């Protein structure tokens, strides 16, 4: 079961500028989180 998040129009426009052709915002955000995880940022928070 998925969660729904609301994004303001300005943020949506910014994200869409970075999406590749035919890439959805969800796909872009999944890739962004993967990159963030690979950098180890989630593991370092709260340490």
C-alpha positions in Angstrom: 0.0 0.0 0.0 1.5 3.3 -1.0 1.5 6.6 0.7 0.3 9.9 -0.8 2.4 13.0 -0.4 1.5 16.5 -1.5 4.0 18.7 -3.3 3.5 22.3 -4.0 3.4 23.4 -7.7 6.8 25.1 -7.6 8.5 22.0 -6.3 6.7 19.9 -9.0 8.0 22.2 -11.7 11.5 22.0 -10.3 11.4 18.2 -10.2 9.9 18.0 -13.7 12.9 20.1 -15.1 15.2 17.3 -13.9 13.2 14.4 -15.1 14.4 12.6 -18.1 12.1 12.1 -21.1 9.1 9.8 -20.1 10.4 9.6 -16.4 7.7 10.1 -13.8 8.2 12.2 -10.6 7.9 8.9 -8.6 10.7 7.3 -10.7 12.8 10.5 -10.2 12.3 10.5 -6.5 13.1 6.8 -6.2 16.4 7.4 -8.1 17.1 10.4 -5.9 16.6 8.4 -2.7 18.8 5.5 -4.0 21.6 8.0 -4.7 21.2 9.5 -1.2 21.3 6.0 0.3 24.5 5.1 -1.6 26.1 8.2 -0.3 25.5 6.9 3.2 23.5 10.0 4.4 20.6 8.0 5.8 23.1 5.8 7.8 24.9 8.8 9.2 21.8 10.7 10.4 21.3 10.5 14.2 24.7 8.9 14.8 
